[in-house]
């Protein structure tokens, strides 16, 4: 790499680092402004678990928040609508897919993983599930709504719906909101989990938070966004009481995201490795006719209030220190500091390099000047290299008919080849 190319590269790196810093500074300010009240009076806003449960129980129930779920219960006599005549149907025995021929490529991965999903859900629940399921795959949310059973609405934010008692699932290929994250395979597994749980407990009642939490957990949906949501909700004291999520989930997307993240984490707490047998025992008790809370108490030795208390203690341990360390504002500040350090280090190194190049060029320029002056004065000491020996000579030109030797010039005790 030439020196000029090196200088150009250094300038480009400096320009890039400067541009990144200019971008990160306003983003860090935005993150800090939107972080919410993460700290109060020198401590995090996480209440002791028992006090938190008591305080949240005192909140008035949101009677208006009773929207339809992505797993709505409809009358058993409700009929699954016939698929449009333009739809193709793939029958895999226990599951049937109906879809437009144009979207076959998007549906094929669902067909391929269906048996694996069934095995995983059977293992988690400890009982054979998913015996007869129908899946309609629409292109858009509007088309999905048109395929729903009559009089069976679902939330506007839902990208999939499971009519569990009908063993009927609706999916949309395109997301509800353009450019939003939408993994069709995740939604598919989520809705099948609803149907599987319904079959495992033979249609008996389970709390909404347990139903949704199991679907999120069992579907293997991306956990990092949920962790971020729990961090924010924990630090700002916005966790929802389980009783509030007993029969309904919030309708607005922001609060609903907290509800889903919280429900999934409570189920994770119940299905910990050491409690796997307790979980399947609880499912078996519910299937046998026990209510959810008695079944949980007999399986885990704790009632719902005790479960929430223990879970909140677990959340407080996991999301009190680390969220502060890895919160958006801290990460942006760390990134800014890292880029600033890299910028200063690069600038210092470039400055040293440029100074060294300048010194070398100055020496070379001085050498050329002195050689030129010496040549003008006739005082150039020329050495002709012949057969490995350097012989001084006053001849500037070789004799006619002889091979031209390689001229060298002595300067400050060093020899330089002339080109």
C-alpha positions in Angstrom: 0.0 0.0 0.0 1.4 3.4 -1.0 1.6 6.2 1.5 -1.0 8.2 -0.3 -3.3 5.2 -0.3 -2.6 4.8 3.4 -3.5 8.4 4.1 -6.7 8.1 2.1 -7.7 5.0 4.1 -6.9 6.7 7.4 -9.1 9.7 6.4 -11.9 7.4 5.4 -11.8 5.6 8.8 -11.8 8.9 10.7 -14.7 10.1 8.6 -16.7 6.9 9.3 -16.1 7.0 13.0 -17.1 10.7 13.1 -20.3 9.9 11.2 -21.1 7.0 13.6 -20.6 9.2 16.6 -22.9 11.9 15.1 -25.5 9.2 14.6 -25.2 7.6 18.0 -25.3 10.8 20.1 -29.0 11.6 19.3 -29.9 8.0 19.5 -28.5 7.7 23.0 -30.4 10.8 24.0 -33.6 9.3 22.6 -33.0 6.0 24.4 -32.4 7.8 27.7 -35.6 9.9 27.2 -37.7 6.8 26.6 -36.3 4.6 29.2 -38.9 5.5 31.8 -38.4 5.8 35.6 -35.9 3.0 36.0 -34.6 4.3 39.3 -36.4 5.9 42.2 -34.7 7.6 45.2 -31.4 5.9 44.6 -32.8 2.3 44.2 -34.5 0.4 41.5 -38.3 0.6 41.4 -38.7 -3.1 42.0 -40.7 -3.6 45.2 -40.1 -6.5 47.5 -42.0 -9.4 46.2 -44.7 -9.6 48.9 -45.3 -5.8 48.8 -45.5 -5.9 45.0 -48.1 -8.6 45.1 -50.2 -6.7 47.7 -49.9 -3.4 45.8 -50.9 -5.0 42.5 -53.9 -6.8 44.1 -55.2 -3.4 45.2 -55.3 -2.1 41.6 -58.9 -1.9 40.4 -59.7 -4.6 37.7 -59.9 -3.2 34.2 -63.4 -4.3 33.3 -63.2 -2.7 29.9 -60.2 -4.8 29.0 -62.0 -7.9 27.8 -61.1 -8.1 24.1 -61.2 -11.3 22.2 -58.1 -13.5 22.4 -55.9 -15.1 19.7 -57.4 -18.3 21.2 -61.1 -17.4 21.5 -63.6 -19.9 22.8 -66.7 -20.2 20.5 -69.8 -22.4 20.9 -69.1 -26.0 20.2 -71.8 -26.0 17.5 -69.9 -23.4 15.5 -68.9 -24.8 12.2 -65.5 -24.4 10.6 -66.1 -22.5 7.3 -65.3 -24.3 4.1 -62.2 -23.0 2.4 -62.6 -20.9 -0.7 -62.8 -22.8 -4.0 -59.5 -21.3 -5.1 -57.7 -22.9 -2.2 -55.6 -26.1 -2.4 -55.7 -28.6 0.5 -52.9 -30.8 1.8 -54.0 -33.6 4.0 -51.2 -34.9 6.3 -53.5 -37.3 8.3 -53.9 -35.5 11.6 -53.6 -32.0 10.1 -54.9 -30.4 6.9 -53.6 -27.2 5.3 -55.7 -25.1 3.0 -54.1 -22.2 1.1 -53.8 -20.5 -2.3 -51.5 -22.2 -4.8 -49.5 -19.0 -5.1 -48.3 -19.3 -1.5 -47.4 -23.0 -1.5 -43.7 -22.1 -1.1 -44.5 -20.3 2.2 -46.7 -23.1 3.5 -44.4 -26.0 2.7 -42.1 -25.3 5.8 -45.2 -25.6 8.0 -46.1 -28.9 6.5 -42.6 -30.2 6.9 -42.3 -29.3 10.6 -45.9 -30.2 11.7 -45.0 -33.7 12.9 -42.0 -32.4 14.9 -44.2 -29.8 16.6 -46.7 -32.4 17.6 -44.1 -34.6 19.2 -42.6 -31.7 21.1 -46.0 -30.6 22.5 -46.9 -34.2 23.4 -43.6 -34.5 25.4 -44.1 -31.1 27.2 -47.7 -31.9 28.2 -47.2 -35.6 29.0 -50.2 -36.7 27.0 -50.9 -37.4 23.3 -52.3 -34.3 21.6 -53.3 -32.8 18.2 -55.4 -35.6 16.8 -57.4 -33.6 14.1 -56.4 -30.0 13.2 -57.4 -27.8 10.3 -55.2 -24.9 9.2 -56.1 -22.1 6.8 -53.3 -19.9 5.6 -54.4 -16.5 4.3 -52.2 -14.0 2.4 -53.2 -10.9 4.5 -54.8 -10.1 7.8 -57.9 -9.0 6.0 -58.2 -12.3 4.2 -57.6 -14.1 7.4 -60.5 -12.2 9.0 -62.8 -13.3 6.1 -62.0 -16.9 6.8 -62.9 -16.8 10.5 -66.1 -18.6 11.7 -69.1 -16.3 11.8 -69.4 -14.3 15.0 -65.9 -15.2 16.2 -63.8 -12.1 16.2 -60.1 -11.9 17.2 -57.7 -9.1 18.3 -56.6 -6.7 15.6 -53.0 -7.3 16.5 -53.2 -11.1 16.1 -51.2 -12.6 13.2 -52.7 -16.0 13.9 -55.8 -17.4 15.7 -56.6 -20.8 17.3 -60.2 -21.8 17.8 -59.1 -24.6 20.1 -62.4 -26.2 20.7 -62.9 -26.4 16.9 -59.3 -27.5 16.4 -59.1 -24.8 13.8 -56.2 -22.4 13.2 -56.0 -19.3 11.0 -52.7 -17.8 9.9 -51.6 -14.8 7.7 -48.5 -14.7 5.6 -48.1 -10.9 5.7 -47.9 -9.2 9.1 -50.5 -7.0 10.6 -48.2 -4.0 10.5 -46.0 -3.6 7.4 -42.2 -4.2 8.0 -42.9 -5.6 11.5 -41.3 -8.8 12.6 -43.4 -11.8 11.5 -42.2 -15.3 11.7 -44.9 -17.5 10.2 -43.4 -20.7 11.7 -43.4 -19.2 15.2 -47.1 -18.1 14.8 -47.9 -21.6 13.6 -46.3 -23.3 16.6 -47.9 -20.8 18.9 -51.4 -21.5 17.7 -50.9 -25.3 17.7 -49.8 -25.0 21.3 -53.2 -23.4 22.2 -55.0 -26.4 20.5 -52.6 -28.9 22.2 -53.2 -27.5 25.7 -57.0 -27.4 25.1 -56.8 -31.1 24.2 -54.5 -32.0 27.1 -56.9 -30.6 29.7 -59.9 -31.9 27.8 -61.3 -28.4 27.3 -61.3 -27.6 31.1 -60.7 -24.0 32.1 -57.2 -22.7 32.6 -56.4 -19.0 33.3 -55.7 -16.8 30.2 -52.2 -16.0 31.3 -51.4 -19.8 31.5 -52.9 -20.5 28.1 -51.0 -17.6 26.4 -47.9 -18.1 28.4 -47.7 -21.8 27.5 -48.3 -21.0 23.8 -45.4 -18.4 23.8 -43.1 -20.6 25.7 -43.8 -23.9 23.8 -43.5 -22.2 20.4 -39.9 -21.2 21.0 -40.6 -17.6 20.1 -37.6 -15.3 20.3 -36.9 -14.6 23.9 -34.7 -11.5 23.8 -37.6 -9.1 23.0 -39.6 -10.6 25.9 -36.6 -10.1 28.2 -36.3 -6.5 27.2 -40.1 -6.0 27.9 -39.7 -7.7 31.3 -36.7 -5.5 32.2 -38.6 -2.4 31.4 -41.8 -3.5 33.1 -39.9 -4.7 36.2 -37.9 -1.5 36.7 -40.9 0.7 36.1 -43.2 -1.4 38.3 -45.6 -2.1 35.4 -45.8 -5.9 35.9 -49.4 -7.0 35.8 -51.0 -9.1 38.6 -51.9 -12.7 37.5 -55.4 -12.2 38.7 -55.8 -9.3 36.3 -54.9 -11.7 33.4 -57.1 -14.5 34.7 -59.7 -14.0 31.9 -58.6 -11.3 29.6 -55.5 -9.7 28.2 -55.0 -5.9 27.6 -56.2 -4.7 24.2 -53.5 -2.1 23.5 -50.3 -3.6 21.9 -47.9 -2.1 24.5 -49.6 -3.5 27.6 -50.4 -6.7 25.8 -46.6 -7.2 25.1 -46.0 -7.0 28.9 -48.8 -9.4 29.5 -47.5 -12.0 27.0 -43.9 -11.6 28.2 -44.9 -12.0 31.8 -47.2 -15.0 31.2 -44.5 -16.7 29.2 -41.9 -16.2 32.0 -44.3 -17.5 34.7 -44.8 -20.6 32.6 -41.0 -20.9 32.2 -40.8 -20.7 36.0 -43.3 -23.6 36.2 -41.6 -25.7 33.6 -38.1 -25.4 35.0 -36.1 -28.6 34.6 -36.5 -29.6 38.3 -40.3 -29.1 38.0 -41.0 -30.8 34.7 -42.8 -33.8 36.4 -44.8 -31.4 38.6 -46.0 -29.6 35.5 -47.2 -32.8 33.7 -48.8 -33.9 37.0 -50.7 -30.6 37.2 -51.9 -31.1 33.6 -53.0 -34.6 34.5 -54.9 -33.3 37.5 -56.7 -30.6 35.5 -57.6 -33.2 32.9 -59.1 -35.4 35.6 -61.4 -32.6 36.6 -59.5 -30.6 39.3 -59.6 -26.8 39.0 -56.4 -25.0 38.0 -55.5 -23.6 41.4 -56.1 -26.8 43.3 -54.2 -28.8 40.7 -51.3 -26.4 41.0 -51.4 -26.4 44.8 -51.3 -30.2 44.9 -48.5 -30.4 42.3 -46.3 -27.5 43.4 -47.3 -27.1 47.0 -48.2 -23.4 46.5 -51.3 -21.4 45.6 -51.6 -18.7 43.0 -50.5 -15.9 45.4 -47.6 -17.9 46.5 -46.6 -18.7 42.9 -46.7 -15.0 42.0 -44.7 -14.1 45.1 -41.9 -16.6 44.2 -41.9 -15.6 40.6 -41.6 -11.9 41.4 -38.6 -12.7 43.7 -37.1 -14.6 40.8 -37.7 -11.7 38.4 -36.3 -9.2 40.9 -33.1 -11.2 41.1 -32.8 -11.6 37.4 -33.9 -8.2 36.2 -32.8 -5.7 38.8 -29.0 -5.3 38.2 -28.5 -6.7 34.7 -31.2 -4.5 33.1 -29.4 -1.4 34.4 -26.2 -2.7 33.0 -27.6 -3.7 29.7 -30.4 -1.1 29.3 -30.6 0.8 26.1 -29.1 4.0 27.5 -26.2 2.2 29.0 -25.5 0.3 25.8 -25.6 3.5 23.8 -23.3 5.3 26.3 -20.9 2.3 26.2 -21.0 2.3 22.4 -20.3 6.0 22.3 -17.4 5.6 24.7 -16.0 2.7 22.7 -16.2 4.7 19.4 -14.7 7.7 21.1 -11.8 5.6 22.4 -11.3 4.0 19.0 -11.5 7.4 17.3 -8.8 8.9 19.6 -6.6 5.9 19.3 -6.9 5.9 15.5 -6.3 9.6 15.4 -3.2 9.3 17.6 -1.8 6.4 15.6 -2.5 8.2 12.3 -0.8 11.3 13.6 2.3 9.3 14.5 2.3 7.6 11.1 1.9 10.9 9.2 4.7 12.5 11.2 7.0 9.6 10.4 6.1 9.8 6.7 6.8 13.5 6.8 10.2 13.0 8.4 11.1 10.3 5.8 10.0 12.4 2.9 11.9 15.4 4.3 15.1 13.2 4.5 14.6 12.0 1.0 13.9 15.5 -0.3 17.1 16.7 1.4 19.1 13.8 0.0 17.8 14.6 -3.5 18.6 18.3 -3.0 22.2 17.5 -1.9 22.7 15.1 -4.7 21.5 17.6 -7.2 23.8 20.3 -5.7 26.7 18.0 -5.7 26.0 17.0 -9.3 26.0 20.7 -10.3 29.3 21.3 -8.6 30.9 18.2 -10.1 31.5 16.7 -6.7 29.4 13.5 -7.1 31.3 10.4 -5.9 30.2 7.7 -8.2 31.0 4.0 -7.6 30.8 1.5 -10.5 29.7 -2.0 -9.3 31.7 -4.6 -11.3 31.6 -8.3 -10.4 30.6 -7.6 -6.8 33.4 -5.1 -6.3 32.7 -1.4 -5.9 35.4 0.6 -7.6 35.6 4.4 -7.6 35.7 6.1 -10.9 35.6 9.6 -12.3 34.0 8.5 -15.5 30.3 9.2 -15.8 29.9 7.2 -18.9 31.3 3.7 -19.5 33.6 3.0 -22.4 32.0 2.3 -25.7 31.2 -1.4 -26.2 31.2 -2.2 -22.5 28.2 -3.1 -20.3 27.0 -0.1 -18.3 27.8 -0.6 -14.6 25.3 0.2 -11.8 26.1 3.7 -10.5 26.0 4.3 -6.7 26.3 7.5 -4.7 27.9 7.9 -1.3 26.1 10.1 1.2 26.7 10.4 5.0 28.6 7.1 4.9 25.8 5.2 3.1 25.7 4.1 -0.5 22.6 4.8 -2.7 21.9 3.3 -6.1 21.1 5.8 -8.7 18.0 5.1 -10.9 
